[in-house]
Amino acid sequence: MNNHSIKSGAIILSGGKSQRMGKAKSELIIGKKTMLQHVVDIFHLAVDHIVVVCAPDQPLPLTDSDVIWANDVVGGQGPLRGVQAGLLALPPHVERVFLSSCDAPLLKPELVAHLFSYPNQTKAVVPLIGGIPQPLTAVYAADILTTVTQLLATGERSLQALLRNIDAHFVSEEVIKQVDPSLASFENANTPDDYLRILKIFGDMT
């Protein structure tokens, strides 16, 4: 249990094709655990309900019985479709969710707590890193499902499109660095070189 009562959750997107990596990013090993397991373990410290969104034919490198699995049954339609699948799988009492990719094993619990700490006055709390919004390391109101569904119906697939259509509060990089000075939370393994860099950072931290 965490200090957000039973109203917080997390959605981890794990159904991407990982074309630049060449294999499923969720299965990559960091230390002794898969990348996905690292991210799940981080959220176990911060929220009560975790949804992992995966493709229907995707191997599931996780034996965590407390995780809710959601299939992105359409597939190939970008992260916005995965967000829809994750929101639909959440228990109805969840009000706010942290959205993450499965390849962010250096995500800091302090950053998760910080983004959840903002008043529930907007539909999203989104870090700005290098002046660019980071929608896959952000907190959202669960009731954005209607907007997500409407955007998908018009052919939109990107999370940046979502941010343009909801009331979002953007958190400056200077503020983010107060809880994550090295910005390690925003390291993603999109390519083999990214993976090697994350392995080195992880090794230096342990």
C-alpha positions, 0 to 999 in steps of 0.5 A: 500500500502507498500514500496515494490510497487506492486511487492511483495506478500505473500503465506500462506500455510493453507492446511495441515492435522494438524494431530498432532494438531487434528484440522485445525490450521488455525481455532485456536483462538489467542486473538479474531481472528483465527490464519490464520487471524492474519497472514493475518493481518500481511501481509496486513502491508507488501505486496500488494497481499496475497494468501492463499493456502487451501485444496478444502474441507477446511473450510475457517475461513476468510472473507477477500475479499482482499485475493486470495484463491488458492486450493491445488487440489492434496492434501497430497503432502507436502508443495512444492505442496502448493507453486506451487498452491500459485505461480500460483495464484499470479498476474503476476507482483509480483516478490518476495513473503514471504512464511509462514505457517498459524500457525505463528501468532507471525510473526513480520512485522519487520522481513518480512520487513528485509527479503524483504530488501535484494537485489534481487540477489538470488532466496531466502532469508532464516533465519538460526535458530539453524543452520537450514534453515527456508524455511517457514519464507522466501522470494522467487523470484516468478520465482522459479515456474519452479524449483518447478514444475520440483521438483514435477515431480521428486517426491520431496515434501519438501521445503528443496529440493527446497533450495538445487536446487536454489541459496539462501542467508542464514541469520544468527540467530545473524542477525535475532535476531536484528529484532526479539530478542525472535525469536517469528516469528518462533513459530509454532502451530504443537501440542496442547502444541505448541498452549498453548505456543503461547497463553502464549507468545501472552498474555505476548505481549498484 
